[in-house]
Amino acid sequence: MLLALWGGRPYDARMHTAGARTVGRRGFRATALAAGLAALVMGCETSDVDVVREAGISVAGRYRDPEGGNLVTNSSGASVRVLDLTQGGVRLEGVDNNGVRFGGRIGRVSGQTAWVELTGTTTAGAAFTLTGTITVDSTTATLRATWVEADRQGGVFGTARVAGVVPPPDVNDD
């Protein structure tokens, strides 16, 4: 025997038929509650991007060409001279000297080198992808990457002062 969600009464098909009183007050509440919970569960997303993972390396810093030139060559829009990069685990966010926002992540870390990818839109409105590496030597990081837009490609080179390689946490198996 099926029990209805509202009140534990035996299932009665008449409760669901069209008519003046199709679902009782308790039935409506139970249905609304079930629909709300379903919408909440279906609206939740889980992925590795939602979980903050430690990268084992700190690449956050203010990147610029050590010789004072442009950080990015051959980009559309205004010249990119500085990139302020912040890091939360493997997530990266940046803002350049023009106020353009970058978003991306660290894909892999090997020793003192992190493979990175950042995306954004230039001041001219062109979408770009920056892909390359950041190598950390003590507290200096070096960014070497390729800047790709739909109609052009350029280079990226800059250095920044950073926190450096993050030692793994101590594990105590007491």
Stockholm file with secondary structure:
# STOCKHOLM 1.0

chainA/1-174         MLLALWGGRPYDARMHTAGARTVGRRGFRATALAAGLAALVMGCETSDVDVVREAGISVAGRYRDPEGGNLVTNSSGASVRVLDLTQGGVRLEGVDNNGVRFGGRIGRVSGQTAWVELTGTTTAGAAFTLTGTITVDSTTATLRATWVEADRQGGVFGTARVAGVVPPPDVNDD
#=GR chainA/1-174 SS CCBCTTTTCBCCGGGGSSSSCSSCHHHHHHHHHHHHHHHHHHHCCCCTTTSCCCCSEECCEEEECTTSSCSBSSCSSSCCCEEEEEEETTEEEEEETTCCEEEEEEEEEETTEEEEEEEEECTTSCEEEEEEEEEEETTEEEEEEEEEETTEEEEEEEEEECCEECCCCCCCCC
#=GC SS_cons         CCBCTTTTCBCCGGGGSSSSCSSCHHHHHHHHHHHHHHHHHHHCCCCTTTSCCCCSEECCEEEECTTSSCSBSSCSSSCCCEEEEEEETTEEEEEETTCCEEEEEEEEEETTEEEEEEEEECTTSCEEEEEEEEEEETTEEEEEEEEEETTEEEEEEEEEECCEECCCCCCCCC
//
